[in-house]
Amino acid sequence: MALSRSYCPFCGKLNVDQFAREVRTAEDALCSERCLAAWQALKILRDLESKNEVVAIRRRLDLEEGRQHATALSELLVQKWHAGDWGLEPRDVLARLSEPGPRQREFCS
């Protein structure tokens, strides 16, 4: 019986040293520091997006007016990184999100 290997949820790279049955969480399957930084940046962004009043109001108005929601920054980053476009390095995004103050709000407005 052949055992399947795991794949990184971000870049899709085969993890030759890890069997799929060993993966308990998505973080377990991340293959590199870059993918880990991307995962962490997205967790922070999604948390900020979920708490941002401006985003909430815009989404409510979109829903009321029958418009499609604008794509959130976190989703745009996922799409880019999944497609192999690492032009915006996750470490840079994570560093910017880790800065205290109003810059975090700018990301999600």
C-alpha positions as CSV (number, residue, x, y, z in Angstrom):
1,M,0.0,0.0,0.0
2,A,1.5,3.4,-1.0
3,L,1.3,6.2,1.4
4,S,0.5,9.6,0.1
5,R,2.7,12.6,0.8
6,S,1.4,16.0,2.0
7,Y,1.4,19.2,-0.1
8,C,1.9,22.7,1.1
9,P,-1.4,24.6,1.3
10,F,0.2,27.7,-0.1
11,C,2.6,26.9,-2.8
12,G,1.4,23.4,-3.6
13,K,4.9,21.9,-3.2
14,L,5.1,18.2,-2.4
15,N,6.5,17.6,1.1
16,V,8.6,14.6,0.4
17,D,9.5,14.2,4.1
18,Q,5.9,14.2,5.3
19,F,3.1,11.8,4.9
20,A,-0.5,13.1,4.5
21,R,-1.5,11.1,7.5
22,E,0.9,13.1,9.7
23,V,-0.8,16.4,8.9
24,R,-3.2,17.4,11.7
25,T,-3.6,21.1,10.8
26,A,-2.9,23.3,7.7
27,E,0.2,24.7,9.5
28,D,1.6,21.2,9.8
29,A,1.9,21.0,6.0
30,L,3.6,24.4,5.4
31,C,6.9,23.7,3.6
32,S,9.0,26.8,4.2
33,E,9.5,30.0,6.2
34,R,8.0,31.9,3.3
35,C,4.8,29.9,3.4
36,L,4.7,30.1,7.2
37,A,5.0,33.9,7.0
38,A,2.2,34.0,4.4
39,W,-0.1,31.9,6.7
40,Q,0.6,34.2,9.7
41,A,0.0,37.3,7.6
42,L,-3.3,36.0,6.4
43,K,-4.4,35.1,9.9
44,I,-3.7,38.7,11.0
45,L,-5.3,40.2,7.9
46,R,-8.5,38.2,8.2
47,D,-8.8,39.1,11.8
48,L,-8.4,42.8,11.0
49,E,-10.8,42.5,8.1
50,S,-13.4,40.8,10.3
51,K,-13.2,43.6,12.9
52,N,-13.0,46.6,10.6
53,E,-16.1,48.8,10.7
54,V,-15.5,50.4,7.3
55,V,-15.3,47.0,5.7
56,A,-18.4,45.8,7.6
57,I,-20.4,48.9,6.4
58,R,-19.2,48.5,2.8
59,R,-20.2,44.8,2.8
60,R,-23.6,45.6,4.3
61,L,-24.3,48.3,1.7
62,D,-23.1,45.9,-1.1
63,L,-25.5,43.3,0.2
64,E,-28.4,45.7,0.5
65,E,-27.8,47.1,-3.0
66,G,-27.3,43.7,-4.6
67,R,-23.7,44.4,-5.5
68,Q,-20.9,41.9,-5.4
69,H,-18.5,42.4,-2.5
70,A,-15.1,43.9,-3.3
71,T,-12.4,41.2,-2.9
72,A,-10.7,41.5,0.5
73,L,-6.9,42.1,0.6
74,S,-6.4,38.7,2.3
75,E,-8.2,36.9,-0.6
76,L,-6.1,38.8,-3.2
77,L,-2.9,37.8,-1.4
78,V,-4.1,34.1,-1.3
79,Q,-4.8,34.2,-5.0
80,K,-1.4,35.7,-5.8
81,W,0.6,33.4,-3.6
82,H,-1.3,30.3,-4.8
83,A,-0.5,31.3,-8.4
84,G,3.2,31.5,-7.5
85,D,3.4,35.3,-7.6
86,W,5.6,36.1,-4.6
87,G,6.3,39.7,-5.7
88,L,4.8,40.9,-2.5
89,E,6.8,38.9,0.1
90,P,4.8,37.5,3.0
91,R,7.6,38.5,5.4
92,D,7.2,42.1,4.3
93,V,3.4,42.0,4.8
94,L,3.8,40.3,8.1
95,A,6.3,42.9,9.3
96,R,4.0,45.8,8.2
97,L,1.1,44.2,10.0
98,S,3.1,43.7,13.1
99,E,3.8,47.4,13.4
100,P,1.7,49.1,16.1
101,G,-0.6,51.9,15.2
102,P,-3.0,53.0,12.4
103,R,-1.1,51.3,9.6
104,Q,-2.9,48.1,10.3
105,R,-6.2,49.8,9.8
106,E,-5.0,51.2,6.4
107,F,-4.4,47.7,5.1
108,C,-8.1,46.8,5.6
109,S,-9.9,49.9,4.7
